[in-house]
Amino acid sequence: MTGPRFALFPSMGEYRVYDDHVYDAFDACDDRHRAYRDAIRAAAPGKVVLDIGTGRDALWAIEAAHAGARHVYAIEADPHFATRAASAVESAGLADRVTVLPGLSTEQALPTRAEVCVSEIVGNIATAEGAIPVLNDARSRLCTPTCLWIPFRIQTFAAAVDLSAAAPLRLAAESLPYLHAIFDTTGAPFDLRLCLAGPAADTLISSCAPLESVIFEPESRPEADGRSEVTLRIARTATMTGVLLWARVALSSRGGREVDAMSGDTRAWAPVYVPLPAPAPVTAGDHLTLTLTRTTSDDAIHPDYDLAVDGRPVWRSPHHGGPFRATPFYRAVFPAT
């Protein structure tokens, strides 16, 4: 590994900082796009569909209408992009079958309950965009008891990593406008979650395992707050500098594509790098226990996270607020001048 192969950028999906560059990337026909398309085509014909977080281009709302949905209700929280979504629907000639609703889904009412719910509020840490409380609310008020959920399951996988040869890690220059936009949105700088750009799979030094696994189906109502634990086996003697967390998304309970942000071809999600307070030597065959605690923040939607390794707290990550430049890692990433 060499330093220039890796860079950091802020985890953005938890905040309203998307722009046309981000949405252009989301339009790419990658693994994520194909998986959503296939699941929607199988589920939407003849059904009332709800699309939560439809985005600038109303991609999945338009896909559902083309697949034969009886009607689609597409909700977008950002008013500017809700207007753009309505224009995209009109340009597609689907204004009579797709209704774009600006605002939060938790503040909406529908004339009829949805039989299929499509959402892309999946974070780089799978639950980071508030999928659990948002979809639990939709389940209670906006969807039928037998509603089909796309995605069916979201997971956060974890593995130990060695990035010692890549130090010092720096923020990608092109990410700085988004960093400042997040700070403006939240009101102040803080030590926000950072994603790793580069061949992340090359940094893994342990087995990987799901640290979060959330299933959406008629019989389940996931808890927004939770605690989960996994044990990882060190695969090779190395210097453990931290942990990577990444999303894996199963679009349908009936099989089909499962999108893995580590191994798949997608621009939608990236692994989050959790640095240890200090690098630690590890030996092949060692075992580590990771404990992730998820607590809903004071906005009642987005979670805060705490990660412990072998019972020792190593990372506290609030959705907003919290300290700034509190550790050597963050002081290096966010220099004083």
C-alpha positions in Angstrom: 0.0 0.0 0.0 1.1 3.6 -0.6 -0.4 6.8 0.6 -1.6 8.3 -2.7 -3.9 5.3 -3.3 -6.1 6.3 -0.4 -8.0 9.4 0.7 -10.8 10.4 3.0 -14.1 12.1 2.3 -17.1 12.9 4.5 -20.0 10.5 4.8 -22.7 12.7 3.2 -26.0 10.8 3.0 -26.9 11.7 6.6 -27.1 15.4 5.6 -28.8 17.4 3.0 -25.7 18.3 1.0 -26.3 16.5 -2.3 -25.8 18.4 -5.5 -25.9 17.6 -9.2 -22.5 16.0 -9.1 -23.7 13.5 -6.5 -26.9 12.8 -8.3 -25.1 12.3 -11.6 -23.1 9.5 -9.9 -26.3 8.0 -8.7 -27.6 7.8 -12.3 -24.8 5.3 -13.2 -26.0 1.9 -14.2 -24.0 0.0 -11.5 -24.8 -2.9 -9.2 -27.1 -0.8 -7.1 -29.0 0.5 -10.0 -29.5 -2.9 -11.5 -30.5 -4.4 -8.2 -33.2 -1.8 -7.5 -34.4 -1.9 -11.1 -34.9 -5.7 -11.0 -36.6 -5.7 -7.6 -39.0 -2.9 -8.6 -39.9 -4.5 -11.9 -40.8 -7.7 -10.1 -42.8 -6.0 -7.4 -44.5 -2.9 -8.9 -47.0 -4.1 -11.5 -50.5 -3.3 -10.5 -49.5 -2.0 -7.1 -49.6 1.4 -5.3 -45.9 2.2 -4.7 -44.4 4.6 -2.2 -40.9 5.9 -3.0 -39.3 7.6 0.1 -36.3 9.9 -0.8 -37.0 10.0 -4.5 -34.1 12.4 -5.2 -33.5 14.8 -8.1 -34.4 12.4 -10.9 -37.2 10.3 -9.2 -35.4 7.3 -10.6 -37.3 4.5 -8.8 -40.6 6.3 -9.0 -40.3 6.5 -12.7 -39.0 2.9 -12.9 -42.1 1.7 -10.9 -44.4 3.5 -13.2 -42.8 2.1 -16.2 -43.0 -1.3 -14.6 -46.8 -1.0 -14.4 -47.5 0.5 -10.9 -51.1 1.6 -10.5 -49.9 4.8 -8.9 -46.6 6.0 -7.3 -46.2 8.5 -4.5 -42.7 9.9 -4.5 -41.5 11.8 -1.4 -38.5 14.1 -1.4 -37.5 16.1 1.7 -35.3 18.7 -0.1 -37.7 21.2 -1.7 -35.3 22.1 -4.5 -34.9 18.5 -5.6 -38.6 17.8 -5.1 -39.2 20.4 -7.8 -36.6 18.8 -10.0 -38.1 15.4 -9.4 -41.6 16.7 -10.5 -40.0 18.0 -13.7 -38.4 14.7 -14.3 -41.7 12.9 -13.9 -43.4 15.4 -16.2 -40.6 15.0 -18.8 -41.2 11.2 -18.7 -44.8 11.7 -19.5 -45.9 10.2 -16.1 -47.4 13.1 -14.3 -50.8 11.3 -14.2 -49.3 8.2 -12.5 -46.6 9.6 -10.3 -47.3 12.2 -7.6 -44.2 14.0 -6.1 -44.7 15.1 -2.5 -42.2 17.6 -1.1 -41.3 17.3 2.6 -40.5 14.6 5.1 -42.3 11.2 4.8 -43.1 11.5 8.5 -45.2 14.5 7.8 -47.1 13.1 4.8 -50.5 11.5 4.4 -51.5 9.4 1.4 -55.0 8.9 -0.1 -54.4 5.2 -0.2 -51.9 3.0 1.5 -48.9 1.7 -0.5 -48.5 -2.0 -1.3 -44.8 -1.6 -2.2 -42.4 0.7 -0.4 -39.1 1.6 -2.1 -36.5 3.6 -0.3 -32.8 4.5 -0.7 -32.2 5.9 2.8 -29.4 3.5 3.3 -26.2 5.0 4.7 -22.5 4.1 4.5 -23.2 2.7 7.9 -26.5 1.1 6.9 -28.8 2.7 9.4 -27.1 6.1 9.4 -29.7 7.9 7.3 -32.5 7.0 9.7 -34.1 4.1 7.8 -35.4 2.4 10.9 -37.6 5.2 12.4 -38.6 6.5 8.9 -39.7 3.1 7.6 -41.4 2.2 10.9 -43.4 5.4 10.6 -44.3 4.5 7.0 -45.2 1.0 8.1 -47.7 2.4 10.7 -49.3 5.1 8.6 -48.6 4.9 4.9 -48.4 1.2 3.9 -50.6 -1.8 4.0 -50.0 -4.6 6.5 -48.7 -6.8 3.7 -46.5 -4.1 2.1 -43.4 -5.4 0.2 -40.3 -3.6 1.2 -37.4 -2.7 -1.2 -34.8 -3.1 0.3 -35.7 -6.1 2.3 -32.6 -6.1 4.4 -29.8 -3.7 5.2 -26.6 -4.7 7.0 -23.4 -3.1 8.2 -20.4 -5.3 7.9 -17.2 -4.8 9.8 -13.5 -5.9 9.5 -10.2 -4.9 11.1 -7.8 -3.0 8.8 -4.2 -2.0 8.5 -3.7 1.5 7.0 -0.3 2.1 8.5 1.4 2.2 5.1 -1.1 4.7 3.9 -0.5 7.3 6.7 -1.0 10.1 6.8 -4.5 10.0 5.4 -5.8 13.2 4.0 -9.2 14.6 2.9 -9.7 14.5 -0.9 -9.6 18.0 -2.1 -12.9 17.6 -4.1 -14.7 16.7 -0.9 -14.0 20.0 0.9 -17.1 21.8 -0.3 -19.2 19.0 1.0 -17.4 19.0 4.4 -18.1 22.7 4.8 -21.7 22.2 3.7 -22.2 19.6 6.4 -20.7 21.9 9.0 -23.0 24.7 7.9 -26.0 22.3 8.0 -25.2 21.1 11.5 -24.2 24.5 12.9 -20.6 23.8 13.8 -17.5 21.7 12.9 -17.3 18.3 14.6 -15.4 15.0 14.1 -17.8 13.6 11.5 -17.7 10.1 9.9 -15.2 9.7 7.2 -15.2 7.3 4.3 -12.2 5.7 2.7 -11.6 6.1 -1.0 -9.3 3.7 -2.7 -8.9 -0.1 -2.8 -10.4 -0.7 0.6 -10.5 -4.5 0.3 -6.6 -4.5 0.2 -6.6 -3.1 3.8 -8.6 -5.9 5.5 -6.6 -8.0 8.0 -9.5 -10.0 9.5 -12.6 -11.9 8.7 -15.7 -9.8 8.2 -19.1 -10.1 9.8 -22.4 -8.2 10.0 -22.5 -5.8 12.9 -26.0 -4.6 12.0 -28.7 -6.6 10.3 -32.1 -5.0 9.9 -34.9 -6.7 8.1 -38.0 -5.0 6.8 -41.0 -7.2 6.3 -44.6 -7.3 7.4 -43.9 -9.2 10.6 -40.9 -7.2 11.8 -40.6 -3.8 13.4 -36.9 -3.1 13.9 -35.8 -1.1 17.0 -34.2 2.2 16.3 -31.8 1.8 19.3 -29.8 -1.3 19.6 -26.6 -3.0 20.6 -24.9 -5.7 18.5 -21.7 -7.7 18.8 -19.5 -9.8 16.5 -16.2 -11.6 16.8 -13.5 -11.3 14.1 -10.5 -13.5 13.5 -7.3 -11.8 12.5 -6.1 -13.3 9.2 -2.5 -12.1 9.2 0.0 -10.5 11.5 -0.2 -6.7 11.0 -0.7 -3.4 12.7 -4.4 -2.8 13.3 -5.1 0.9 12.7 -8.9 0.8 12.8 -12.1 -0.8 11.6 -14.0 -0.5 8.3 -17.8 -0.4 8.4 -19.7 -0.8 5.1 -23.2 -1.5 3.8 -24.6 -4.6 2.2 -28.1 -4.3 0.8 -30.5 -7.1 -0.1 -33.2 -5.7 -2.3 -35.7 -8.5 -2.2 -36.6 -11.4 0.1 -37.3 -13.4 -3.1 -33.6 -13.6 -4.1 -32.0 -11.4 -6.8 -29.0 -9.1 -6.4 -27.4 -8.2 -3.1 -25.2 -5.1 -3.2 -22.0 -5.0 -1.2 -20.2 -1.7 -0.9 -16.9 -3.4 -0.4 -16.9 -5.9 -3.2 -19.6 -4.6 -5.6 -19.6 -2.1 -8.4 -21.4 0.9 -6.9 -20.8 4.6 -6.2 -23.8 4.9 -3.8 -22.0 3.7 -0.7 -18.4 3.6 0.6 -16.8 2.1 3.7 -16.5 4.3 6.8 -13.1 4.3 8.5 -13.1 4.0 12.3 -9.5 4.8 13.6 -8.3 3.3 16.8 -7.0 5.7 19.4 -3.6 4.2 18.7 -2.4 1.5 16.3 -2.1 -2.0 17.8 -0.1 -5.0 16.7 -2.2 -8.1 16.0 -1.2 -11.7 15.3 -2.8 -14.1 12.8 -5.3 -16.2 14.7 -6.2 -13.5 17.3 -9.8 -12.8 17.9 -11.4 -9.4 18.4 -14.9 -8.6 19.7 -16.6 -5.5 18.2 -19.6 -4.0 20.0 -21.7 -1.4 18.2 -24.3 0.7 20.1 -26.9 2.7 18.1 -28.8 5.5 19.9 -31.2 7.8 18.1 -30.0 11.4 18.2 -32.0 14.4 19.4 -33.5 14.9 15.9 -35.4 11.7 16.5 -34.3 10.2 13.1 -30.5 9.9 12.8 -28.5 7.5 15.0 -25.4 8.2 17.0 -22.9 5.3 17.3 -20.4 4.0 19.8 -17.9 1.3 18.9 -15.9 -0.8 21.4 -13.2 -3.3 20.7 -12.8 -6.1 23.3 -14.9 -4.0 25.6 -12.8 -0.8 25.3 -14.6 2.2 23.8 -12.6 3.4 20.7 -15.0 5.6 18.8 -18.0 7.8 19.5 -19.7 9.2 16.4 -22.7 11.6 16.9 -24.8 12.5 13.9 -24.1 16.1 14.7 -22.4 18.1 17.5 -19.7 16.6 19.6 -16.0 17.6 19.8 -13.9 18.8 17.0 -10.2 17.7 16.5 -10.5 15.6 19.7 -8.1 12.9 18.8 -4.7 12.7 17.0 -6.3 11.3 14.0 -8.8 14.1 13.6 -6.2 16.7 14.5 -4.2 15.4 11.5 -7.3 15.4 9.2 -8.5 18.8 10.3 -5.3 20.9 10.8 -5.6 24.0 13.0 -4.7 26.3 10.1 
